[in-house]
Amino acid sequence: MNNKPSQSPDITPAQAYEDVAQSVADRALDREQPSDAATPEPAKVGGGFIAAYMLAYFGLNLVMLMPALFSLAYKVQVIDPEGKDTSLGLVIGLGSILGLVFGPIAGVLSDATRLRWGRRRPWIIAGLLVSTLGALVLALAPNIPLMIVGWAICQFAVATISAGFNPILAEQVPSSQRGRVGSLGGVSAAFAGVGASLIGSFLTGNMLLLFLLPPAVFAVGAVILVLILKDRPAPADTVVPSVAGVFKGFWFNPIRYPDFAMVFLGKFLLQFGFTFFSTYQLYFLLERLGFTPEQAAQSLAAAGGISLLALMGFAVLGGFLSDKLRRRKPFIWLAAGLIASGLVVVSVAPNLIVFIIGGALLSAGTGAFNSVDLAMATDLLPEKDKAGKYMSIYYLSSGIPGVIAPIIAPLIIAIGGGGNYPALFIAGAILAIGTGITTWRIRGVR
C-alpha cells in the first residue's frame, strides 16, 4: 500500500514531477545538442557513490511520503478532529498546486543553471533548505490555513530537489550500471514508503521531530552526494525557454490521437481512485477499526511490507509475460480488476487481516499496471520524435489527480452523515473499472 512513487500510481502530485521535470526540460529547450552532448560516457561509479545515492533517494522519498501517508493526517485530526476529512483534503489538494506548476519550470531552469558549483547541486541544496522551512511551518502551524502554506512550501521544495536530483542517474552513472543503481534506488525508496508510517508512529509525541526528521535524513544523504558529485555548469549556448513555452508543450489533440488520449485517461482514473485510498487509509483505521494513531501507523507499516512483496512480484512477472506474449491490454485489465477488488475488500474490512488482504490485492494490481503502462504509453506515442513532450503529458495523468482527488473526497465521505470511507473506496473501485473500459477502446496495441 505504501508504494514508491515511480513504481506505482503516485501518492502525492510531487512524485509525478520527478520524471516530468527532466523530460519537459529536454523537450522544452528545443535546441540542438550543446557542446557537451558529445561528452564521453561517465566513469564507472563506486560503492560510496551508490550508497550516497541510495541514502539521498531514501531521504527524498521520506520527505514526500511520511507527511502524505501519516504526518499530515495525524496533525489535521489533532487540530480539527470534527472537520478532519475536509481539512486534510484541502491541505493536500491546495498545498500541492504550487508543486504541480513549478515542477516543469524547475526542470528547465536546472538544465540552464550556470553557477560555478554546477547546475544540479545548487537545486538539491536549495530544495533541502526550503523543505526544512516547510516542515517547520507544518510542525508549528496552529491551524489549517497555515498547514496548507506549509505543505505548499514542501511541494515547492520537492520540485526544486527533483530538478537537480533526477538527472544524476543519466549524467553521472554509465549505461552499464544504470539499471543496477536505478533498481537499488528503487529499493531504498520502497523502504521509505514502508517505513514512513512506522517511523511516524513513534514520533507522535513531538510534532517538531515528526515533521523535521524526514528533511534531516535527506540532509545526510544530500550533503554526502553533492560533495562527491562531479557537477558542471550548463553549457554557454544553453537557451532558456519562456514559461509560456514550457506549458504550451503540454497540449495535444485527443481527437487526432484517441489511443494516447485513452491511455492518459486510464491512468488518470486509476490514480484518482488510488489517491482516495492513500489519503484516507489512516482515518479508516481510526474510525472504522477503532485504532489509535500509533496503532494505525504501525499496522499500515506491517501491511505495507506485505503489499510491497505483492507489488514487486506482480511487477516482475507482469513485465516478463507482457514482453514474452507481446500483449499489454490484458495486464491493464488484470490490474484494474485487482485494484478494484482490493478497494472493495478494504471498504468492507471488519478487521486488520481483511484490510491487509485488500491492500495486498491493491498493490498486486499496482504492480501489474506498472509492468506495462509505460511500455504501452510508449507504444502509443503520437509522434515518436517528440517522446519527451508526450511522456511529460502522460506523467501528468498521475500528478493532476493528486491535486483534485483530495478536494473531492470529502464530498463522498460526507454521504450519509459523514465518515463514509467505504463509499470513498467503492468510488475508487468504480474509477479503476473505468480504466479497464478506456483500455478496451485502445486500438494501437493488443
N, C-alpha and C positions, 0 to 999 in steps of 0.2 A: 504493500500500500504506500509505503514511503519510497518513492522511486526517484532515481536520478533523472534530472530534467532532460538530458539529452537522450535518455533511453526510453522515455515513456511520455504519455501525454503530460504536459507541463503543469506543475502545481501552482506556479506563480508566473505572471507575464514576463518578468525579467528573464526567466530561464530561456525563453524562446529567443531572446535577443543575443544570446551568446553566439549563436550561429548567424543570425540576421545581420548583426553589425558588420562582420567581416565580409560576408557575401555582398551586402549592399555597397560596402566601401569599394570592393573590386569592380563592381558594375558601375557605380555612380561616378567614379573618377573618369571613366570613358576616355581613356588616353592610351597612347601606345606605351608599351612596357618601358619604364625608365631604365637608366643605365645599369641599375643593379639587377635587372631581370636576368642577366647572364651570369650572375654570381654563382660560383661553384656550390654544389650541394653542401650543407653544413657537415662539419666533422661529427663523428660518432660521439654521442653523449655518454657520460659515465654514470655510475650508481649514485653519486652525490647529486647530480642534476636531476635524475629521475626521482630521487627521494624528495628533493625540494619541490619539484613539480607536483608530486602526489600530495604532499603536505599542504601546499598552497591551494590545490584544487579541492582538497578536503575542507579547508577553511572557507573557501569561497562558497561551496555548497552549504556549509553550515550557516554562513551568513544569510543565504537565501531561504533555506528550508526550516531552520529552527524557529524563526518567527512565523513563517507561513503555516507550519504544521502544529505548533504548540504555543509559542510565547504570546503572539498577538491574541489568540483566542483566550488564553488564560487571563491576560491583563484586562481584556474587554469585559469578561464576565465578573471581574473584581470591581471595575469602575461602574459598569452598567448592567447589573445582573438581570434586571427586568427587560431591558431592550437589547440584550446582547446579540441576538440574531441579526437585527438590522444594523447595529453599530459595527459588528465585525464585517459585514458586507460592505459598509461604507468605507471602513478603514482600508480593507484590501483592495476594493474596486477603485475608489477615488485616488487612493495613495499610489496606485500602480500606473496611473495615466502618464505621469511625468517620465517614468522609465520607458514606457511604450513609445513616447515621442522622441526622447533623447537617444535611445539605443542606436538607431541607424546613423544619426548625426555623429555620435561619438566614434563609431567605426571609421567614418570618413575622415574625421579630424585626426584620429590616431595615425592613420596612414600618411597624413600630411605633416605630422609634427616634426619639426627640425631643431629641437633642442639638443645641445651638446650631449646630454645624458641619454639620448636616444629617443625613439618615438613610441616605445611601449612602456618602459619603466616609469616615466612620469605619470602615465594614466593609472597604472597599478597602485602607485603610492598615493596619488591624489584620491583615487577611489577608496582606498583604505581609510584615509583621514575623514572623508565625507561619510563613509559607513559608520565610523565611530561616533561622529556627530549625530547621525540619525538614530543610532542605538541609544545614545544618551538622551535624546529628546523622547524616544519611546519609553525609556525606563522612568523618566521623571514626569511624563505627561499626566496631568491630573484629570484630563477629560478627553472625550473622543475627538474633537477637532484637532487638538494638539497631537493625538496619535496619528491622525491622517497626515499631518505635516511630517511627523517623524518617519512614517512609512514611505512617504513620497521622497524624502531625503535618502532613505535606504535604497529605494529603487533607482534613483538617480545615480547613487554610488555603484550599484551593481552594473549598470550600463557603462559607467566610466571604467570600472575594473575590467569588464569583459572586452572593451575596446582594446585594451593593452594585453590582456591575458590570452585571448583566443588565437591570435596569430602565432603564438610562441611555438606550437607544435609544428606548423609548416615552415617557420623561419629558422628554428633552432635545432630541429631534430631531422636527421637524414631519413629518406623514404624507407630505408631498410629497417629502421627502428620505430617508425611512427605507429604502426599497428600495435606493437607491444607497449610503447609508452602511453598511447591513447587508451588502450584497454586497462592498463594499471591506473590511469587517471579515472577511468570509469568505475573501477573497483573502489577507489578512495571516495568518490562521490556517492556511490551506493551506501558505503558505510556511514557517510554523513547523513544520508536520508534515514537510515535505520536508527542512528544514534541521536538524531535531533530531538525526538520526543523523550527518549530515555534520559538524556542529559538535562533537558528542561525540567523533568520530574524531580530532580534533586536540587533544583535552584529556585523553587517557588517561594522560598522564604526571603529571597533577596532579589528584588527587581533589577537593581543595577547589574548584578552578576548575571542574571538571566539574559539580559539583552546585550551586555558588553562582552561576554565570553566569546561568542562567535567571531566578532572582529579581532579579538585578542588572539585567538587561534590562527586566524587568517594572517595576522600581522607577522607571526613567527615564520610561516612558510613564505610569505610575500617578501619579507626583508631578505631572507636567505636567497630566494630565487633571483631577485633583482641584483644582488651583489655578484652573482655568478653569471648573469645573463650577458651575452655578447650582443648588445643592442647598438644600433646606429641611427643617426638622424635620417629623416626621409630625404630622398634624392632632391637636388636643387630644382629639377624640372617637374616636380610633382605639382599637379593642378588640383586645387580645391574647388569642388562644385558648389553651387548655391544650395541653400536649404530647400528651396522650391524644386531644384533639380533632383535632389535626393528623393523627395517624396513623390515626385511625378512618376518615377520609375515603378511605383507600387501599383499602378493601374494596368489592367489588361481587360480585354473584351471577352466576357464569359459566353456570349452568344457565338462568337467566332471560334472559341476554344472550349467547347462544352465538356470534354473529358477532363481537362485540367480544372475547370470550374467545379466538377463533381468531386474530384479527389480533394480539392480545397474544402468544399462544403462538408465532405465526410469527416475529415479530421477536425474541422470546426465543431461539428455536432458531438463527436466523441470527446473532445477536450472540454466542451461545455458541461457534459454530464459528469466527467471525471472531476472537474473543479467543484461541482456541488458536493461531491463526497469528500475530497481532500480538505475543503474549507470547514466543513461542519462535522467531521467524524468525531472530534473531541467532544462537542456538545451532545452528540448522540449518546456517547458512553456516559456522559454526566447525567443527562435527563432520562434516558430510556433504561440504562442498566444500573443507574444509581452509584456510579463510581465517584470517588474524589478525583480532583485534577491530577494528583500524583499517581493514583491507581490507574487512571485512564491513560496517562502518558506512558507508564511502564507497560501497560497492555498493548498500546499502539506500537511500542518498540518491539515487543515479542512477536506481535502479528506481522510487523514489518519484516522481520527476519525470515519468517516462513514465506511471506509474499515475495520477497526478493529471490528466493530459490525458485519459486514458480515462474517469476518473470524471466529469469536468466535461462531456465530450462526451455521454455516455450520460444524465447527469442532465438536461441541457438538452433533448436530443432526446426523452427519455422523457416529461418533463413536457409538452412541446408536443404530442406524439402522444396522450398519455393524455387531455388535455383535448379535443383535436380528435375523437378516436374515442369519447370518453366510456366508456372502459374502464380498469379498474385491474388486475384479476386477471392478464391476460396479461403485464403488465410485472413483476409479482411472480414469475410463473413463469419469465420470462426471467432475472430477477435471480438467482433460486435456481439455475437451470441454469448461469449464468455463474460464480457464486461456487463452486458445487460443482466445476465443471470446473477453475477456477483452483486450487482446493485440491488436486485430484488431480494436475494438472500439476506443481505445486510439490513434491508429495510424492515424485515420481519424478525430479525435476530432477537431471541429472548435471553441469550446469554453470550458470554465471550467466545465460546467454542464456535457457535454458529457465525458470529461476527468474523472470526478468523477464517472460517471456510469461505464466506462471501468475499473477504479481502483477497484470499488466495485465487479465487476464480477471476476476480477483477484484475489482479496482477498477471495471471496467466494470459488473459485476453490482451493486456497491455504488451506483454512480451510477443505474442503472436502478431499484434499490429505493428510493433516496431521492427519486426523481422522483415517486413515487406513494404512498409508505407513509403520510405524514402526511395526504394527501388521503383515502386510504381509511379511515384511522382516524377522521378527522373525519366522513366519511360514515356511519360505523357507531356513532357515539356513542349510547349507550343513552338518555341524557336530554340533549337539546340545551341545556337551560337550566343544565346543570351541566358545561359543557365543560371548565372548569378542573380539576375533580375527575378527570374521565376521561382527560384528556390527561396529567395528572400520573401516573396509573396506567400509562398507555401508555409514558411515558418510563422507568418503572422496568423495562420489559421489556428495556431495554438496559443498565440500571445493575446489576441483580442478577447477570447472567452475569459481569460484570467482577469480582465477588467470588468466585463459585463456580467458574468455569471454570479459573482458575489453580491452584486447590487440587486439582481433579480431574485436570488434565492430567498431572501426574507419574505417576499410576497407569497411564495409557495409554502414556506414554513408556517405562515400565519393562517393557512386554511384550517378551518375547524376550531379556531380559538388560539392557535399558536403552538409551537413545539412539534409541528408535524414534519419531523425529519424523514419518516417513511415516505411521505408524499414527495419530498425533495429527491430522494434516491430513486423512487419509481420514475419521476420525471427524467432523471438522468438515464435510466434504463431505456425509456422511450426514445431519447435522443440517440442512444447507442444503436438502437434498431434502425433509426434513420440513416446511420452510416452504412448499414447493410443495403438500404434502398438506393442510396446515391452510388454505391459501388456497382450495383446491378445495372445502372444506367450507363456505366462507362463502357465504351466500345473499343478503345485502343489497346487494351491488354486483356489477357484471359485470366 
